């Protein structure tokens, strides 16, 4: 009787995740500055606690959500709230839109930037794949008359630092962008009433109850912006 009871208890007991022996490759898609905030602390944690877990990081593209739906990605990290059916999400943090300029730009000494000041500058339109937010003003979602459109952060930052262009960026992510030390981050004027933008982790419902997948979701939430001095993480 006792062996039978033990077998039943093992069946109903909560599953345990053995991190030291867990073998799995997690695939993630995100833009480079998000990757810069996350990968170093994430790799460090994995090497110590789950040494056989590996990562595959891909750039965020317009078709990344299709890959997530098809099971070719485990996670997407992006901004906004919209997601197709069967896609779960979790808010990781909020980002405040700011104006990013080079140190020699005429706006660099400003304490804030108004719409009128921003709109008359030479602008970079950084095209964030798959992002839309109806709460942001149209001039911020659809940069009028941009001098440069790109989805490459290195190109955008070079245009800011060397070409006297301005760009809408994120308050925290701007610290992790290429050549961040050469840029100045300026808040938009309070009268513009610019809301914070949610950064979310997306995954397909097929993995929602997967134990190792849930562990990785919690780990990403714990470590995102962990090395950022102005982080305001949502727990």
N, C-alpha and C positions, 0 to 999 in steps of 0.2 A: 504493500500500500504506500509506504513512504517514497519509493522511487517514482511511483505514479504521481503523487502529490508534488514532488520536486519538478517533474516534467511539466506539470500544469502551471506551476509558479513561474517557470522559465518562459513559458509561452505568453503569460499575461504581464510579466514584468516589463517596465519601460526599456526600450532598446538603449544600449550604451554605445557610444562612439569611441573607438580606440584610436586616438589621434596618432600615436606613435607608429601604428601599422597601417593607417589609412593611406590608400593609393588612389589618387584622383587628380585629374587635370581640370581646373576651372578656367573657363574662357570668359573674358570680360571685354566690353567695348566702352570707350570713353574718350573724351578729348585729352590732349597731352597735359594741360595743367592739372586736371583731376588725377591723372595717372601719377604726376609728380608728387601730389600730396599723399598718395595712398601706398605706392608700391614699396618704398623703402621700409616703412613700419610693418607692412604686411609680409614682405619677404623675411624680415627679421623674426617676426612672430612664428612664421611657418618653419623656419630653420630650427627654432628651439622646440616647438611643440608638435609639429606635424611635418617631419623632414621629408616624407615621401609625397607630399602634396605639391603639385606644380601649377604654374599659371601660364595662360596664353592671353596676351593683351593685344587688342586690335583697336585701330583708330575708329572713332565714331563716324559712320557714314549714313547716307539717306536710307540705305537698305538694311541697316543694322537690326531694326525691329523685325524685318522679315526673317533674318537669321535666328533671332530669338524665338520667334514663333515656330520655325522649322526645327528647333532643337540644336542648332549649330552654335549657339551662344548660351552660356549660363546666366549672364547678367549684362545689363546696360546701366550705366550711370549717366543721367542727363537731367536737364532742367524741365520744369513744367509738370502738369498733372495729367495730361491726356495719355491714354493708353488703349490699345485695342482690347477686344473681348479676350478673356482667358489670360490676360497679363496682370499679375499682381505687382504692387509697388509699395515702397516704404520711404518716407521722407528721411533723408540723412542730415540735411542742414538747410539753411536759407542763405542766399547770397544777395547782397545789396548792390544793385547796378551803380557803377561809378564811371567817371570820365578818366581815361588813361592817356597821358601825354608824355612827351620827352622832357628832359630837365631844362632845355632851352626854349621850350614853347612859350608863347606869350601868356597862356593860361596857367603855367606851372606855379605861379605865385598866388593863385586864387585860393580862397578858403572854400569856395563852392562854385559851381558852374550852372548857369541858367540854360533853359532851352534856347533862348535867343543867342547866347554866347556859343553854345555848342553847334547850332545849326549853320552858322556862317563859317565854320572851320572846314579845312580839308579833312575828309573823314575816311576811316577804314570801316567797311561793313564785314564783320567777322560772321560768316555764315555757319551757324550752329545747326548741324543736321538734326532733323526731327523735332525741333523746338518751336513751340508756339505758346503764347501766354496772353489771353485776352485782357488781363489786368494791366498790362504794360501799355503805355501810349503808342500810337501807331508810328510816330517818328522814331521810336526806339526799336520797334520790331522790324520796321522797313526803313532803314537809314536812307534819307533822301539825298540824291546826287552824290553817291560815294565816289571818292577818287580811286579807291581800291576795294575790290571784293575778293575775299579769300576764305577758305576753311583751314588754312595752314597757319598755326599760331606763330611759328618762326617768322614767316613772311609778314604777318601782321605786326609783330613786335619790331621787326627791322624797319617797317614803314613808320612806326611811331618814333623810334629812336633816331633814325637817320633822315626821315622825310618830312618831319614836322606835321605828321598827321595825328588825328585824335581818334579814339575808339571807345565804345561802351564795353566795359569789362566788369568783372566781379571783384568785390572788395577783397575777398580772401584769395581767390584763385589768381589774382594779379600778382600775388607774392611768389607764385610758383611758375609763372610764365617765363619763357626765355628772355634774358636780358632784363629781368625784373628790377635789378638794382639800378638800371639806367632810366627807369620810368617814374612818373609821379602820378599818384592816384588821388583824384579830387572828387568829393561827393557832389551829387547834383543838389541844386538849391531846394530848400524845404518846400517852397511854393510849387514845385513841380509834382510833389506828392507821388514819388516813384516807389512802388511797393517792392518788398523783398521777393525774390524768386525762389521757389522750392527746388532743391536738388534731390532727385529721387533715384532709388535703386529699383530696377525693373527685373522681373523674372517670370517665366511661364508657370502656369498653375500645375503642370505635370510634375514640377519639382517642389511644390509647396510643402509637402510633408516629408520630403527626403531629409533624413537626419543630417547628413554631411552638408547638404545644400543650406539647411537652416543654420548650421554652425557657421558657414562662410558668410551668410547674410549678417549674422550678429557680429562677426569679426569685422566686416567692412564698416558697419555702423559704428563700432567702437573705435576704429583706427582712422577713419576719414577726418582730415584736418587735425589729427592729433599733434602734428608738428607745427601748427599755425598759431601764432600768438594772439590773433584776434578772433579765433574760432568761437562760434556760438552754436555748438552742436545740439541737435535735437535728439534727446534720449528716449 
